[in-house]
Amino acid sequence: MDENAKRGEWLTGTVTGVHPSIDGVVRKVTVKTPHSILTRPVVKLCFIAAGPQN
């Protein structure tokens, strides 16, 4: 992931898992992108759209 990517060049993906910390607050998530699976801190994410509920 490029931390300096311009808007419109951001990598998009789907959150597939959450990782709560010891205090129960979700601080990291697993994100599936078209080319890889990443673990990212939630402070580095930007919500764009919600998909269908399962």
N, CA, C and O atoms as a CHARMM CRD file, in Angstrom:
* protein
*
  216
    1    1 MET  N      0.83500  -1.17900   0.00000 PROA 1      0.00000
    2    1 MET  CA     0.00000   0.00000   0.00000 PROA 1      0.00000
    3    1 MET  C      0.87800   1.24000   0.00000 PROA 1      0.00000
    4    1 MET  O      1.87300   1.32000   0.72000 PROA 1      0.00000
    5    2 ASP  N      0.49400   2.18800  -0.80900 PROA 2      0.00000
    6    2 ASP  CA     1.22900   3.44600  -0.88500 PROA 2      0.00000
    7    2 ASP  C      0.57000   4.47000   0.02900 PROA 2      0.00000
    8    2 ASP  O     -0.53700   4.93200  -0.24900 PROA 2      0.00000
    9    3 GLU  N      1.23900   4.82400   1.10800 PROA 3      0.00000
   10    3 GLU  CA     0.70900   5.78700   2.07800 PROA 3      0.00000
   11    3 GLU  C      0.52600   7.17100   1.45900 PROA 3      0.00000
   12    3 GLU  O     -0.24100   7.97900   1.98200 PROA 3      0.00000
   13    4 ASN  N      1.21100   7.45500   0.36500 PROA 4      0.00000
   14    4 ASN  CA     1.15500   8.78000  -0.25300 PROA 4      0.00000
   15    4 ASN  C      0.31500   8.81300  -1.52700 PROA 4      0.00000
   16    4 ASN  O      0.39800   9.77200  -2.29400 PROA 4      0.00000
   17    5 ALA  N     -0.49000   7.78200  -1.75900 PROA 5      0.00000
   18    5 ALA  CA    -1.31900   7.73900  -2.96600 PROA 5      0.00000
   19    5 ALA  C     -2.33100   8.87900  -2.94900 PROA 5      0.00000
   20    5 ALA  O     -2.87200   9.22700  -1.89900 PROA 5      0.00000
   21    6 LYS  N     -2.57700   9.45000  -4.11000 PROA 6      0.00000
   22    6 LYS  CA    -3.54500  10.53200  -4.23200 PROA 6      0.00000
   23    6 LYS  C     -4.95700   9.96300  -4.23400 PROA 6      0.00000
   24    6 LYS  O     -5.17500   8.79200  -4.54600 PROA 6      0.00000
   25    7 ARG  N     -5.91600  10.82500  -3.87500 PROA 7      0.00000
   26    7 ARG  CA    -7.31200  10.41900  -3.91200 PROA 7      0.00000
   27    7 ARG  C     -7.64900   9.95800  -5.32200 PROA 7      0.00000
   28    7 ARG  O     -7.21600  10.58400  -6.28900 PROA 7      0.00000
   29    8 GLY  N     -8.39300   8.90400  -5.46000 PROA 8      0.00000
   30    8 GLY  CA    -8.69800   8.33000  -6.76200 PROA 8      0.00000
   31    8 GLY  C     -7.73500   7.22500  -7.15000 PROA 8      0.00000
   32    8 GLY  O     -8.01500   6.43700  -8.05300 PROA 8      0.00000
   33    9 GLU  N     -6.59700   7.16700  -6.46700 PROA 9      0.00000
   34    9 GLU  CA    -5.61600   6.10700  -6.69500 PROA 9      0.00000
   35    9 GLU  C     -5.55000   5.15500  -5.50300 PROA 9      0.00000
   36    9 GLU  O     -4.70000   4.26700  -5.45700 PROA 9      0.00000
   37   10 TRP  N     -6.46000   5.34800  -4.53100 PROA 10     0.00000
   38   10 TRP  CA    -6.45800   4.51300  -3.33600 PROA 10     0.00000
   39   10 TRP  C     -6.82500   3.07800  -3.68300 PROA 10     0.00000
   40   10 TRP  O     -7.68300   2.83600  -4.53100 PROA 10     0.00000
   41   11 LEU  N     -6.18500   2.14800  -3.03700 PROA 11     0.00000
   42   11 LEU  CA    -6.50800   0.74100  -3.17800 PROA 11     0.00000
   43   11 LEU  C     -7.81100   0.46700  -2.43300 PROA 11     0.00000
   44   11 LEU  O     -7.96700   0.88600  -1.28600 PROA 11     0.00000
   45   12 THR  N     -8.74200  -0.23000  -3.07000 PROA 12     0.00000
   46   12 THR  CA   -10.00900  -0.54600  -2.41200 PROA 12     0.00000
   47   12 THR  C    -10.07400  -2.02900  -2.11800 PROA 12     0.00000
   48   12 THR  O     -9.41400  -2.83300  -2.77500 PROA 12     0.00000
   49   13 GLY  N    -10.87500  -2.38600  -1.12700 PROA 13     0.00000
   50   13 GLY  CA   -11.02200  -3.77600  -0.74200 PROA 13     0.00000
   51   13 GLY  C    -12.23100  -3.96100   0.14600 PROA 13     0.00000
   52   13 GLY  O    -12.97500  -3.01900   0.42000 PROA 13     0.00000
   53   14 THR  N    -12.41500  -5.19200   0.59000 PROA 14     0.00000
   54   14 THR  CA   -13.53400  -5.56100   1.44500 PROA 14     0.00000
   55   14 THR  C    -13.00300  -6.05400   2.77400 PROA 14     0.00000
   56   14 THR  O    -12.10200  -6.89100   2.81500 PROA 14     0.00000
   57   15 VAL  N    -13.56000  -5.53900   3.86800 PROA 15     0.00000
   58   15 VAL  CA   -13.16500  -6.00800   5.19500 PROA 15     0.00000
   59   15 VAL  C    -13.73100  -7.41300   5.37600 PROA 15     0.00000
   60   15 VAL  O    -14.94100  -7.62000   5.28600 PROA 15     0.00000
   61   16 THR  N    -12.84900  -8.37300   5.63100 PROA 16     0.00000
   62   16 THR  CA   -13.27000  -9.76500   5.78300 PROA 16     0.00000
   63   16 THR  C    -13.14300 -10.26900   7.20900 PROA 16     0.00000
   64   16 THR  O    -13.64100 -11.34800   7.53000 PROA 16     0.00000
   65   17 GLY  N    -12.48300  -9.50600   8.06700 PROA 17     0.00000
   66   17 GLY  CA   -12.33400  -9.92800   9.45500 PROA 17     0.00000
   67   17 GLY  C    -11.92700  -8.76800  10.33700 PROA 17     0.00000
   68   17 GLY  O    -11.30400  -7.81200   9.87700 PROA 17     0.00000
   69   18 VAL  N    -12.28500  -8.85800  11.62000 PROA 18     0.00000
   70   18 VAL  CA   -11.90200  -7.82700  12.58500 PROA 18     0.00000
   71   18 VAL  C    -11.06800  -8.46400  13.68000 PROA 18     0.00000
   72   18 VAL  O    -11.23800  -9.64100  14.00100 PROA 18     0.00000
   73   19 HSD  N    -10.16400  -7.67700  14.25100 PROA 19     0.00000
   74   19 HSD  CA    -9.25400  -8.17400  15.28100 PROA 19     0.00000
   75   19 HSD  C     -9.33200  -7.26000  16.50400 PROA 19     0.00000
   76   19 HSD  O     -8.62300  -6.25600  16.57200 PROA 19     0.00000
   77   20 PRO  N    -10.19500  -7.60400  17.47700 PROA 20     0.00000
   78   20 PRO  CA   -10.30400  -6.77200  18.67300 PROA 20     0.00000
   79   20 PRO  C     -9.04100  -6.86900  19.53000 PROA 20     0.00000
   80   20 PRO  O     -8.37200  -7.90200  19.55600 PROA 20     0.00000
   81   21 SER  N     -8.73100  -5.78300  20.22400 PROA 21     0.00000
   82   21 SER  CA    -7.60100  -5.78100  21.15200 PROA 21     0.00000
   83   21 SER  C     -8.05200  -6.38700  22.48000 PROA 21     0.00000
   84   21 SER  O     -9.19500  -6.82500  22.61000 PROA 21     0.00000
   85   22 ILE  N     -7.16800  -6.41000  23.44600 PROA 22     0.00000
   86   22 ILE  CA    -7.47600  -7.00400  24.74900 PROA 22     0.00000
   87   22 ILE  C     -8.67000  -6.31200  25.40000 PROA 22     0.00000
   88   22 ILE  O     -9.44500  -6.96000  26.10300 PROA 22     0.00000
   89   23 ASP  N     -8.83300  -5.00400  25.17700 PROA 23     0.00000
   90   23 ASP  CA    -9.94700  -4.27100  25.78300 PROA 23     0.00000
   91   23 ASP  C    -11.25000  -4.40200  24.98900 PROA 23     0.00000
   92   23 ASP  O    -12.24900  -3.77800  25.34600 PROA 23     0.00000
   93   24 GLY  N    -11.25700  -5.20300  23.91900 PROA 24     0.00000
   94   24 GLY  CA   -12.46500  -5.47800  23.15200 PROA 24     0.00000
   95   24 GLY  C    -12.74100  -4.50200  22.01900 PROA 24     0.00000
   96   24 GLY  O    -13.71100  -4.67900  21.28200 PROA 24     0.00000
   97   25 VAL  N    -11.91900  -3.48800  21.86500 PROA 25     0.00000
   98   25 VAL  CA   -12.10000  -2.50100  20.80000 PROA 25     0.00000
   99   25 VAL  C    -11.38400  -2.98900  19.54200 PROA 25     0.00000
  100   25 VAL  O    -10.22900  -3.41200  19.59900 PROA 25     0.00000
  101   26 VAL  N    -12.08300  -2.92600  18.40300 PROA 26     0.00000
  102   26 VAL  CA   -11.47700  -3.34700  17.13600 PROA 26     0.00000
  103   26 VAL  C    -10.47100  -2.29000  16.70800 PROA 26     0.00000
  104   26 VAL  O    -10.82400  -1.13000  16.49900 PROA 26     0.00000
  105   27 ARG  N     -9.22100  -2.70200  16.58100 PROA 27     0.00000
  106   27 ARG  CA    -8.16100  -1.77300  16.18900 PROA 27     0.00000
  107   27 ARG  C     -7.49600  -2.18400  14.86900 PROA 27     0.00000
  108   27 ARG  O     -6.84000  -1.35800  14.23400 PROA 27     0.00000
  109   28 LYS  N     -7.65200  -3.44300  14.44600 PROA 28     0.00000
  110   28 LYS  CA    -7.10300  -3.92900  13.17400 PROA 28     0.00000
  111   28 LYS  C     -8.18000  -4.71700  12.44900 PROA 28     0.00000
  112   28 LYS  O     -9.06300  -5.30200  13.07600 PROA 28     0.00000
  113   29 VAL  N     -8.10300  -4.73000  11.12900 PROA 29     0.00000
  114   29 VAL  CA    -9.02000  -5.50600  10.30100 PROA 29     0.00000
  115   29 VAL  C     -8.23900  -6.21800   9.20600 PROA 29     0.00000
  116   29 VAL  O     -7.13700  -5.80400   8.84300 PROA 29     0.00000
  117   30 THR  N     -8.82000  -7.28800   8.68800 PROA 30     0.00000
  118   30 THR  CA    -8.27800  -7.96800   7.51900 PROA 30     0.00000
  119   30 THR  C     -9.06000  -7.46600   6.31500 PROA 30     0.00000
  120   30 THR  O    -10.29100  -7.46500   6.32100 PROA 30     0.00000
  121   31 VAL  N     -8.33800  -7.03700   5.27900 PROA 31     0.00000
  122   31 VAL  CA    -8.94800  -6.47000   4.07800 PROA 31     0.00000
  123   31 VAL  C     -8.53300  -7.30400   2.87800 PROA 31     0.00000
  124   31 VAL  O     -7.34900  -7.56800   2.67400 PROA 31     0.00000
  125   32 LYS  N     -9.53400  -7.72600   2.07100 PROA 32     0.00000
  126   32 LYS  CA    -9.26000  -8.47400   0.84000 PROA 32     0.00000
  127   32 LYS  C     -9.31300  -7.48600  -0.32200 PROA 32     0.00000
  128   32 LYS  O    -10.33900  -6.85200  -0.56900 PROA 32     0.00000
  129   33 THR  N     -8.20000  -7.36700  -1.02400 PROA 33     0.00000
  130   33 THR  CA    -8.11400  -6.51600  -2.21100 PROA 33     0.00000
  131   33 THR  C     -8.11900  -7.42700  -3.43900 PROA 33     0.00000
  132   33 THR  O     -8.05500  -8.64700  -3.28900 PROA 33     0.00000
  133   34 PRO  N     -8.19100  -6.87500  -4.63200 PROA 34     0.00000
  134   34 PRO  CA    -8.17400  -7.73100  -5.81900 PROA 34     0.00000
  135   34 PRO  C     -6.91900  -8.59600  -5.94400 PROA 34     0.00000
  136   34 PRO  O     -6.95600  -9.63900  -6.59600 PROA 34     0.00000
  137   35 HSD  N     -5.79800  -8.17400  -5.32300 PROA 35     0.00000
  138   35 HSD  CA    -4.54500  -8.89500  -5.51300 PROA 35     0.00000
  139   35 HSD  C     -3.94600  -9.48800  -4.24700 PROA 35     0.00000
  140   35 HSD  O     -2.98700 -10.25500  -4.33500 PROA 35     0.00000
  141   36 SER  N     -4.47900  -9.15700  -3.06300 PROA 36     0.00000
  142   36 SER  CA    -3.86700  -9.64900  -1.83200 PROA 36     0.00000
  143   36 SER  C     -4.82500  -9.54500  -0.65500 PROA 36     0.00000
  144   36 SER  O     -5.92600  -9.00500  -0.77000 PROA 36     0.00000
  145   37 ILE  N     -4.38200 -10.07200   0.47300 PROA 37     0.00000
  146   37 ILE  CA    -5.09600  -9.94900   1.73800 PROA 37     0.00000
  147   37 ILE  C     -4.15500  -9.22900   2.69700 PROA 37     0.00000
  148   37 ILE  O     -3.01500  -9.64900   2.89500 PROA 37     0.00000
  149   38 LEU  N     -4.64700  -8.12900   3.29800 PROA 38     0.00000
  150   38 LEU  CA    -3.82500  -7.28100   4.15100 PROA 38     0.00000
  151   38 LEU  C     -4.42900  -7.16300   5.54000 PROA 38     0.00000
  152   38 LEU  O     -5.64000  -7.31000   5.70500 PROA 38     0.00000
  153   39 THR  N     -3.60700  -6.90100   6.53000 PROA 39     0.00000
  154   39 THR  CA    -4.07100  -6.52700   7.85800 PROA 39     0.00000
  155   39 THR  C     -3.72700  -5.06100   8.03800 PROA 39     0.00000
  156   39 THR  O     -2.56300  -4.67100   7.93800 PROA 39     0.00000
  157   40 ARG  N     -4.74900  -4.24300   8.30700 PROA 40     0.00000
  158   40 ARG  CA    -4.55600  -2.79400   8.39700 PROA 40     0.00000
  159   40 ARG  C     -5.15500  -2.25700   9.69200 PROA 40     0.00000
  160   40 ARG  O     -6.16000  -2.78600  10.16700 PROA 40     0.00000
  161   41 PRO  N     -4.56200  -1.22400  10.26800 PROA 41     0.00000
  162   41 PRO  CA    -5.17800  -0.57100  11.42300 PROA 41     0.00000
  163   41 PRO  C     -6.41400   0.20900  10.96000 PROA 41     0.00000
  164   41 PRO  O     -6.42200   0.76300   9.86100 PROA 41     0.00000
  165   42 VAL  N     -7.45100   0.25100  11.79400 PROA 42     0.00000
  166   42 VAL  CA    -8.68600   0.92300  11.38800 PROA 42     0.00000
  167   42 VAL  C     -8.48800   2.42100  11.17500 PROA 42     0.00000
  168   42 VAL  O     -9.24800   3.03100  10.42100 PROA 42     0.00000
  169   43 VAL  N     -7.50100   3.02800  11.81000 PROA 43     0.00000
  170   43 VAL  CA    -7.26500   4.46200  11.61500 PROA 43     0.00000
  171   43 VAL  C     -6.72400   4.76500  10.22100 PROA 43     0.00000
  172   43 VAL  O     -6.69100   5.92800   9.81900 PROA 43     0.00000
  173   44 LYS  N     -6.30000   3.74900   9.47600 PROA 44     0.00000
  174   44 LYS  CA    -5.78100   3.93700   8.11700 PROA 44     0.00000
  175   44 LYS  C     -6.83200   3.61100   7.05500 PROA 44     0.00000
  176   44 LYS  O     -6.51400   3.58800   5.86600 PROA 44     0.00000
  177   45 LEU  N     -8.08500   3.35800   7.46900 PROA 45     0.00000
  178   45 LEU  CA    -9.13700   2.98500   6.53000 PROA 45     0.00000
  179   45 LEU  C    -10.07100   4.15300   6.27500 PROA 45     0.00000
  180   45 LEU  O    -10.19500   5.05700   7.10100 PROA 45     0.00000
  181   46 CYS  N    -10.72400   4.12500   5.12700 PROA 46     0.00000
  182   46 CYS  CA   -11.73500   5.11300   4.77300 PROA 46     0.00000
  183   46 CYS  C    -12.95800   4.34900   4.27400 PROA 46     0.00000
  184   46 CYS  O    -12.88200   3.64100   3.26900 PROA 46     0.00000
  185   47 PHE  N    -14.08300   4.49100   4.97300 PROA 47     0.00000
  186   47 PHE  CA   -15.31000   3.81000   4.58700 PROA 47     0.00000
  187   47 PHE  C    -15.86000   4.45700   3.32400 PROA 47     0.00000
  188   47 PHE  O    -16.03900   5.67300   3.26800 PROA 47     0.00000
  189   48 ILE  N    -16.13000   3.63400   2.30700 PROA 48     0.00000
  190   48 ILE  CA   -16.65000   4.16300   1.04700 PROA 48     0.00000
  191   48 ILE  C    -18.10400   3.75300   0.83600 PROA 48     0.00000
  192   48 ILE  O    -18.94500   4.61000   0.56800 PROA 48     0.00000
  193   49 ALA  N    -18.42100   2.46100   0.95000 PROA 49     0.00000
  194   49 ALA  CA   -19.78400   1.99000   0.73700 PROA 49     0.00000
  195   49 ALA  C    -19.97400   0.65300   1.42500 PROA 49     0.00000
  196   49 ALA  O    -19.03400  -0.13100   1.55900 PROA 49     0.00000
  197   50 ALA  N    -21.18800   0.40400   1.85400 PROA 50     0.00000
  198   50 ALA  CA   -21.51500  -0.87100   2.48100 PROA 50     0.00000
  199   50 ALA  C    -22.04300  -1.83000   1.42700 PROA 50     0.00000
  200   50 ALA  O    -22.78300  -1.43500   0.52700 PROA 50     0.00000
  201   51 GLY  N    -21.65400  -3.09000   1.55000 PROA 51     0.00000
  202   51 GLY  CA   -22.14400  -4.11600   0.65000 PROA 51     0.00000
  203   51 GLY  C    -23.38600  -4.77200   1.22700 PROA 51     0.00000
  204   51 GLY  O    -23.87400  -4.35500   2.27700 PROA 51     0.00000
  205   52 PRO  N    -23.90300  -5.78900   0.55800 PROA 52     0.00000
  206   52 PRO  CA   -25.08300  -6.48900   1.05800 PROA 52     0.00000
  207   52 PRO  C    -24.78900  -7.18700   2.38400 PROA 52     0.00000
  208   52 PRO  O    -23.69000  -7.69900   2.59500 PROA 52     0.00000
  209   53 GLN  N    -25.76500  -7.20200   3.25800 PROA 53     0.00000
  210   53 GLN  CA   -25.63000  -7.86300   4.55600 PROA 53     0.00000
  211   53 GLN  C    -25.82900  -9.36300   4.39300 PROA 53     0.00000
  212   53 GLN  O    -26.72000  -9.79900   3.66400 PROA 53     0.00000
  213   54 ASN  N    -25.00000 -10.15100   5.07100 PROA 54     0.00000
  214   54 ASN  CA   -25.12400 -11.61500   5.01400 PROA 54     0.00000
  215   54 ASN  C    -25.83600 -12.11300   6.23600 PROA 54     0.00000
  216   54 ASN  O    -26.04200 -13.31800   6.38200 PROA 54     0.00000
